[in-house]
């Protein structure tokens, strides 16, 4: 990773020096680390070139001195010639050093021969070996993200932040693990510098998230067979980004708030919005990481959550129970179309590698089996047979629940990849949210602006929203009485890119964040 040199002067990133530490050069399965300052790759490039030029000057001067030393004992005329040659070498080195520094650090458009490439995703044409530099008003804002494996993903992240007007991807920024970085810029480029391993570009158009009461109230002429009713819930950690995500979802009747019934659980009481309070689960929500893949060891947390869900019995009025993570962009109407193909199944896995936690879909019968196992526990607060037969201490909750239902209790399971698109399960372009109208969930999106843009991309504006509603045959107003109607004024009007009604985040102009916000 890039480490700030304690001897560097000035507080701005343009004054900072960075020192390289050893790292593995891989972008596969990389652990996420803290971000670096916004412009450190640019400055680091200048430092590397400056060091190279200074070293070259020093070497050439030493060669000149060696020439003088070796012929110092000869005639005065020969010595004068040698000194002249040495002076010429030194002068040439100084001029070359200065000129080279200018070419590398301040290369203008007319002199820069960029390699143009078209990325496979939505980003389109980008420039290879070019670093976009933003000066003026646009330079006051920027974000840096570590361990971004591709320029295409960097471009998608820029599209998801309305303030981002340009982006730069650095192939090797001297990070531990996956060494690549992504820099989101707040203005259009004013200079284009040569930079080996840099890829720069502009974000693609941002489809607006458009909604209105008239649009959402569209009814299909011939509805498809009903898959049954759905009860959805999310577990929320207070004082985290999950609060903002759930508030946004509620404001637009999205995600769990578009199910037939819903609940939000947490370990403390909180008013999410007026009339919507969390249901308390008395457990510690802090998570340890470990195991073979360094995953969240959160089985016991969700053992407590499922106990609360079963105890409340709200799910008993519905055919399906769906647990959704707050950072999962979830479309219940698409899920309804999927459920039609899985009648009679106990639960549905969302990945060929095993069920993943962002969305878990259980039939009412599967929940009954789980509830019966809780009843066998002397204290009634855990699934007794599963806890005794499985390693809850060393597993994530999704792996534990999958094995509890299938391996311990023999509940029937089907597989449907349409349930979820994420990077950990054969969906490499998850960040574009453009897999058509079939996919029910995209994961993960831990900022409101990212989340909103994923929704807009997935629905592709008003046309796809109307098309999806007509195809589903479901009433998108299926929300409890506590849910407000869709707030059209909160959403972006068609044609506008900025999320101007979103409250600003503290320190946004100078903060930087890493990919740990994504995973």
Secondary structure as UniProt FT lines:
FT   STRAND          2..4
FT   TURN            6..7
FT   HELIX           13..15
FT   STRAND          18..20
FT   TURN            38..39
FT   HELIX           40..70
FT   TURN            71..73
FT   HELIX           76..105
FT   HELIX           109..111
FT   STRAND          115..118
FT   STRAND          125..133
FT   HELIX           136..140
FT   STRAND          142..146
FT   HELIX           151..159
FT   TURN            162..163
FT   STRAND          166..170
FT   STRAND          181..185
FT   STRAND          191..201
FT   HELIX           213..216
FT   STRAND          230..235
FT   TURN            238..239
FT   HELIX           241..251
FT   TURN            252..253
FT   HELIX           255..258
FT   STRAND          261..266
FT   STRAND          271..273
FT   TURN            274..275
FT   STRAND          276..277
FT   STRAND          279..280
FT   STRAND          289..290
FT   TURN            291..294
FT   STRAND          295..296
FT   HELIX           299..312
FT   HELIX           314..317
FT   STRAND          320..324
FT   TURN            326..327
FT   STRAND          329..330
FT   HELIX           332..339
FT   HELIX           340..342
FT   TURN            343..344
FT   STRAND          347..349
FT   TURN            352..353
FT   TURN            357..358
FT   STRAND          359..363
FT   HELIX           364..376
FT   HELIX           384..389
FT   HELIX           392..394
FT   HELIX           397..403
FT   HELIX           404..408
FT   STRAND          413..415
FT   HELIX           417..419
FT   STRAND          421..422
FT   TURN            423..426
FT   TURN            428..429
FT   HELIX           430..432
FT   STRAND          441..443
FT   HELIX           448..459
FT   HELIX           461..472
FT   TURN            476..477
FT   TURN            481..482
FT   TURN            488..490
FT   TURN            494..495
FT   TURN            500..501
FT   TURN            506..510
FT   HELIX           515..517
//
